[in-house]
Amino acid sequence: MIEVHAFATPNSVKVLIALEEMELPYELKTVNVRKGEQKTGAFLTLNPNGKVPVVVDDGFVLTESAAILVHLAEKTGKLLPSESAGRARVFEQLFFHASALSPAFGNAGFFKRSSPEPQPIAEARFTTEAERILGLLDDKLASQPFMAGDEFTIADIAHFGWMWRIQFPGLTLEGRPNLSRWCEAVAARPAVQQAITRAEALIETQRPAA
Ligand SMILES: N[C@@H](CCC(=O)N[C@@H](CS)C(=O)NCC(=O)O)C(=O)O
């Protein structure tokens, strides 16, 4: 069975959503990033980069959420078009997510909530960039139902991971009607709801018994 080392985080939930959508059984291993478990020796042998998620598929260890989404899509033949142009549109969004959206959201959240000292220039820089990216996605969804075209794909799963945690960088979807419509449609999918339930349970399992 596929092992998923994860926590209730934007990058982790993408993998759970993909597995639920693709109806692949998996075993969850909690890595509590709030307690720093991603920097411990045992976990670092799986991912020297010290970040979740990590998947172990029949002994094959894979890191990086976008690479994991592609691996699972290729394994099942689901949520990634086989024809070249459609496939390229999905990769376009995955690269955009990994190089632009995810760093902007993560850094905006860090400087808003976790920085040991206020850094107004950095916070403004990443928040403005995250807002600009939300605008781009809202514009894209004015003319197509999903991120890479007419079908729900792993590109939607990638972007949804951070929309699920949009409160961390202090952003909202207010005034973004197309993105709001898309987000509601993705959140309503039974597989997405099941993945979120399982991700949130990872926090519960770490709480001491009352
Ligand atoms: N590019 C990586 C980013 C992974 C990442 O930043 N994971 C976060 C949780 S969403 C993490 O492990 N943070 C803890 C840390 O950086 O120490 C991916 O897409 O998988």
The ligand as a Tripos MOL2 file, in Angstrom:
@<TRIPOS>MOLECULE
LIG
   20    19     1     0     0
SMALL
NO_CHARGES

@<TRIPOS>ATOM
      1 N1          7.9320   22.2350   -2.8100 N.3       1 LIG1
      2 C1          7.4940   21.3830   -1.7480 C.3       1 LIG1
      3 C2          7.1680   22.2400   -0.5540 C.3       1 LIG1
      4 C3          6.9010   21.4090    0.6910 C.3       1 LIG1
      5 C4          6.6270   22.2750    1.9030 C.2       1 LIG1
      6 O1          6.9590   23.4860    1.9470 O.2       1 LIG1
      7 N2          6.0120   21.6610    2.9100 N.am      1 LIG1
      8 C5          5.7070   22.3800    4.1240 C.3       1 LIG1
      9 C6          4.2910   22.0430    4.5710 C.3       1 LIG1
     10 S1          3.0980   22.5690    3.3670 S.3       1 LIG1
     11 C7          6.6540   21.9350    5.2170 C.2       1 LIG1
     12 O2          7.0080   20.7760    5.3100 O.2       1 LIG1
     13 N3          7.0350   22.8940    6.0570 N.am      1 LIG1
     14 C8          7.8950   22.6330    7.1800 C.3       1 LIG1
     15 C9          9.2770   23.1840    7.0120 C.2       1 LIG1
     16 O3          9.5710   23.8140    5.9820 O.co2     1 LIG1
     17 O4         10.0770   22.9820    7.9100 O.co2     1 LIG1
     18 C10         6.2880   20.5620   -2.1810 C.2       1 LIG1
     19 O5          5.5240   21.0380   -3.0390 O.co2     1 LIG1
     20 O6          6.1010   19.4330   -1.6990 O.co2     1 LIG1
@<TRIPOS>BOND
     1     1     2 1
     2     2     3 1
     3     2    18 1
     4     3     4 1
     5     4     5 1
     6     5     6 2
     7     5     7 1
     8     7     8 1
     9     8     9 1
    10     8    11 1
    11     9    10 1
    12    11    12 2
    13    11    13 1
    14    13    14 1
    15    14    15 1
    16    15    16 2
    17    15    17 1
    18    18    19 2
    19    18    20 1
@<TRIPOS>SUBSTRUCTURE
     1 LIG1         1 GROUP 0 **** ****
